[in-house]
Amino acid sequence: MTASPRLANYSDTPLMSKQARAIEGLIIVITGASSGIGEEAAKQLARQGATVCLVARREEELARVKREIDSAVDKGVGAAKGRGRSKAFIYPADLSDNASIEACCNAILAKHKSVDVLVNNAGRSIRRPLRESLDRPHDFERTMQLNYFAAMRMTLRLLPRMLEKSSGQIVNVSSVAALMSTPRFAAYIASKAALDAFSRSLRIELNDSGIAVTTLNYPLVKTAMTEPTKIYNYLPQMDVTEAAGWIVDAVKTRPARRTTNLARAFTVATAAAPGPSLQLLGQFYKRMLARVQKRITRAEQQGS
Ligand SMILES: NC(=O)c1ccc[n+]([C@@H]2O[C@H](COP(=O)([O-])OP(=O)(O)OC[C@H]3O[C@@H](n4cnc5c(N)ncnc54)[C@H](OP(=O)(O)O)[C@@H]3O)[C@@H](O)[C@H]2O)c1
């Protein structure tokens, strides 16, 4: 796995176990597995011998991911064993609909005796300035429904299986933006911050239960989610293979959190001195956006 040079400086804070555990044989539920980070993580985990339960809305994309996983396993790619036996199961569900979440969890629990890891990865992002959001409270409600309430519901429904075995892990996929606020993303950031707070509470309560809770606060990752936003092409973006590797590493070492060094530094700064650090951050984003905008204009002029 190659680290992108401009983004190489990541840190890990394993609190629970420094010993890597084997992935082979684990049953891992991954939401948002029809594209991006979730798809790639499912493939990497299956290659290392996990059975993966793929959840998302687009059934045909889930079927494609399943086919690709099965064919890689059949060809003996990576450490995966069990040729001819499927390593991937698909559970199409719309996680913005509570009845669909319930049906999805029921189907997973009926099919699999245990659930070793739940990766709450499905998510949506909304980029809109607050001044343009004044008549759009539904933006905040929609992001909250998928990024927080759906993850919370999946967790509450699958956790009892883990508690029965005194073993398991919840991996919640979040963003650096939940740690170092970004202008124009209030709806998205608030929903991921709720997920982060939920993770922390779970982790404390489940301390001695054998169940770990991990939060992954990603920087920008090059996926379908970032594609429509032109300015992202001018900013460093993590490669999706590397991003999926964070999930694989998290399952192996069960850290409390993984994020970038910059996000960690800002977490400390905003806790200690919120006024000055948010002001500084605001100025930093303003300057960065102005620089990127200049580059976009230049590129457009050269193109025309
Ligand atoms: N890309 C980034 O820069 C970045 C940075 C930080 C954090 N993240 C987080 O990483 C996670 C994965 O994002 P990605 O970048 O890989 O984007 P992506 O390629 O757009 O993947 C999003 C996934 O979520 C699923 N999804 C969306 N709405 C859903 C719904 N209502 N029900 C079920 N599944 C739904 C999508 O599948 P269907 O459309 O088939 O339902 C898709 O599989 C998200 O939680 C995102 O917030 C991304």
The ligand as a Gaussian input file, in Angstrom:
#p B3LYP/6-31G(d) Opt

LIG

0 1
 N      -14.476000      11.044000       0.348000
 C      -14.066000      11.841000       1.327000
 O      -13.323000      12.840000       1.111000
 C      -14.440000      11.526000       2.741000
 C      -13.759000      12.223000       3.776000
 C      -14.105000      11.954000       5.086000
 C      -15.081000      11.006000       5.370000
 N      -15.718000      10.351000       4.346000
 C      -16.770000       9.405000       4.700000
 O      -16.476000       8.153000       4.098000
 C      -17.688000       7.427000       3.918000
 C      -17.711000       6.806000       2.532000
 O      -17.741000       7.834000       1.566000
 P      -17.035000       7.714000       0.133000
 O      -16.112000       8.859000       0.042000
 O      -16.543000       6.346000      -0.078000
 O      -18.260000       8.091000      -0.823000
 P      -19.132000       7.245000      -1.862000
 O      -18.260000       6.544000      -2.835000
 O      -20.133000       8.210000      -2.360000
 O      -19.827000       6.138000      -0.958000
 C      -20.967000       6.395000      -0.181000
 C      -21.613000       5.049000       0.108000
 O      -22.738000       5.274000       0.970000
 C      -23.853000       4.598000       0.409000
 N      -25.112000       5.281000       0.735000
 C      -25.437000       6.569000       0.480000
 N      -26.709000       6.803000       0.861000
 C      -27.178000       5.629000       1.372000
 C      -28.428000       5.225000       1.901000
 N      -29.456000       6.072000       2.015000
 N      -28.574000       3.945000       2.303000
 C      -27.540000       3.067000       2.178000
 N      -26.337000       3.384000       1.704000
 C      -26.165000       4.652000       1.290000
 C      -23.612000       4.631000      -1.107000
 O      -24.291000       3.545000      -1.740000
 P      -25.680000       3.648000      -2.546000
 O      -25.672000       4.926000      -3.310000
 O      -25.651000       2.411000      -3.393000
 O      -26.738000       3.586000      -1.489000
 C      -22.106000       4.379000      -1.153000
 O      -21.843000       2.995000      -1.102000
 C      -18.827000       8.427000       4.191000
 O      -19.346000       8.214000       5.479000
 C      -18.126000       9.771000       4.130000
 O      -18.768000      10.748000       4.907000
 C      -15.417000      10.580000       3.049000

